[in-house]
Amino acid sequence: MSCLAAALRTLFCSIHLIANAMFSEEQLALMANIVQIFNYIENSHQTSNDKIMLELQKQNEVYLETSIKQNNEIIERLERLENGNNKRT
């Protein structure tokens, strides 16, 4: 739960205690619906953040695999070059 949602929930609970004498049940239900909308918005943002993180993780894995393959190829070429130079000397 985000900080905003937690703060809104705490605020709503405090208001609920005070508001029972001041607001009708319909008004309190409307406030509860507003808080639920904020929760939904915060949850949807978190979902998109999770998707972004997963995609970045995939990109990192592909980049790492590519780097390892390229490094191995460079090492093999250097070893062949070194072996070729050792044979000549």
C-alpha positions as CSV (number, residue, x, y, z in Angstrom):
1,M,0.0,0.0,0.0
2,S,1.4,3.4,-0.9
3,C,1.9,6.2,1.6
4,L,-0.9,8.2,0.1
5,A,-3.3,5.3,0.4
6,A,-2.2,4.6,4.0
7,A,-2.6,8.3,4.9
8,L,-6.0,8.5,3.3
9,R,-7.1,5.4,5.1
10,T,-5.9,6.7,8.5
11,L,-7.5,10.0,7.8
12,F,-10.8,8.3,6.8
13,C,-10.8,6.2,10.0
14,S,-10.2,9.3,12.1
15,I,-12.9,11.3,10.3
16,H,-15.3,8.3,10.6
17,L,-15.1,8.4,14.4
18,I,-15.8,12.2,14.5
19,A,-18.2,12.2,11.5
20,N,-20.7,9.7,12.7
21,A,-22.6,12.5,14.4
22,M,-21.9,15.0,11.5
23,F,-22.4,13.1,8.3
24,S,-25.1,10.8,7.0
25,E,-24.4,7.2,6.1
26,E,-24.6,8.1,2.4
27,Q,-21.9,10.8,2.8
28,L,-19.7,8.4,4.7
29,A,-20.2,5.8,1.9
30,L,-19.3,8.4,-0.7
31,M,-16.0,9.2,1.2
32,A,-15.3,5.5,1.4
33,N,-15.7,5.2,-2.4
34,I,-13.4,8.1,-2.9
35,V,-10.7,6.4,-0.8
36,Q,-11.2,3.1,-2.8
37,I,-10.7,5.0,-6.0
38,F,-7.4,6.4,-4.7
39,N,-6.4,2.9,-3.7
40,Y,-7.2,1.6,-7.2
41,I,-5.2,4.4,-8.8
42,E,-2.2,3.7,-6.6
43,N,-2.4,-0.1,-7.3
44,S,-2.5,0.5,-11.0
45,H,0.6,2.7,-10.8
46,Q,2.4,-0.1,-8.9
47,T,1.3,-2.7,-11.5
48,S,2.9,-0.6,-14.3
49,N,6.0,-0.1,-12.2
50,D,6.3,-3.9,-11.8
51,K,5.9,-4.4,-15.5
52,I,8.7,-1.9,-16.2
53,M,11.0,-3.6,-13.7
54,L,10.4,-7.0,-15.3
55,E,11.1,-5.6,-18.8
56,L,14.3,-3.9,-17.5
57,Q,15.4,-7.2,-15.9
58,K,14.9,-9.0,-19.2
59,Q,16.9,-6.3,-21.0
60,N,19.7,-6.7,-18.5
61,E,19.8,-10.4,-18.9
62,V,20.0,-10.1,-22.7
63,Y,22.7,-7.4,-22.4
64,L,24.7,-9.6,-20.0
65,E,24.5,-12.7,-22.2
66,T,25.6,-10.7,-25.3
67,S,28.5,-9.2,-23.4
68,I,29.6,-12.6,-22.2
69,K,29.4,-14.1,-25.7
70,Q,31.4,-11.2,-27.1
71,N,34.0,-11.4,-24.4
72,N,34.4,-15.2,-25.0
73,E,34.8,-14.5,-28.7
74,I,37.5,-11.9,-28.0
75,I,39.3,-14.3,-25.7
76,E,39.2,-17.1,-28.3
77,R,40.6,-14.8,-31.0
78,L,43.4,-13.5,-28.7
79,E,44.3,-17.1,-27.8
80,R,44.5,-18.0,-31.5
81,L,46.5,-15.0,-32.2
82,E,48.9,-15.7,-29.3
83,N,49.2,-19.4,-30.4
84,G,50.0,-18.3,-33.9
85,N,52.7,-15.9,-32.7
86,N,54.2,-18.6,-30.4
87,K,54.5,-21.0,-33.3
88,R,56.5,-18.4,-35.4
89,T,59.0,-17.7,-32.6
